[in-house]
């Protein structure tokens, strides 16, 4: 878990008041396996598992400065904590009215995309199965070009024969999660936590995300007997509804 690693551990300990809320019963919560607090952790990409966890950075009076959906690498989480501190200063500025603050908020979020280090961008690509899922959505904001959005399973580069069809568009056809996060936040300027539309904000990728950490053996393989005994978090019926592929196919 990235929160317990440096450099983010010291930043959170010294500058942030931390808390948590169990969202497993919320209708927008995804599915995952159960994990012990002392269980194993594995690395993944930024933004993976957005339905399972959202990390909010709030002002002292409960206004959302930014929200990181899913897992984030420690160094990248620090980048966003520092950015949230800049936004907090805007929120507290007595010389700006709410409309002016909202405008600055949106501008800062969009500008911050260009300030992300190369390593952060590289760590923020969609998982392959999430990319394919997004490619089948006609209105997905992850697609750089709408031409790529339809019929991902029979996709071919524009202008090429259908015989060049591929299983899904290349990863270069997709925006990264760090970009989409700020684009979505730019449309939600200084919103209170109680009025933040978590379901819409964190809606991308497959409904179930699980790296099966606690069932992995030393060689990296999965102990399926142990995996079955761990159980799952989330509503299986909800998973059936949400995992119908956007293009109408069952994955």
Secondary structure, DSSP 8 states (H G I E B T S, - for coil): -GGGSTTHHHHHHHH--------TTSTT--BEE---TTS------TTTTTTT-EEEEE-TTSEEEEEEES---HHHHHHHHHHHHHHHHHHH-TTS-HHHHHHHHHHHHHHHHHHS-HHHHHTT---HHHHHHHHT-TT-TTBSSGGGTS-GGGB--TTS-GGG-BSS--GGGB--HHHHHHHHHHTSTTEEGGG--HHHHT--S-SB----GGGB-TTS-B-HHHHHHH-EES-HHHHHHHTB-TTS-B-
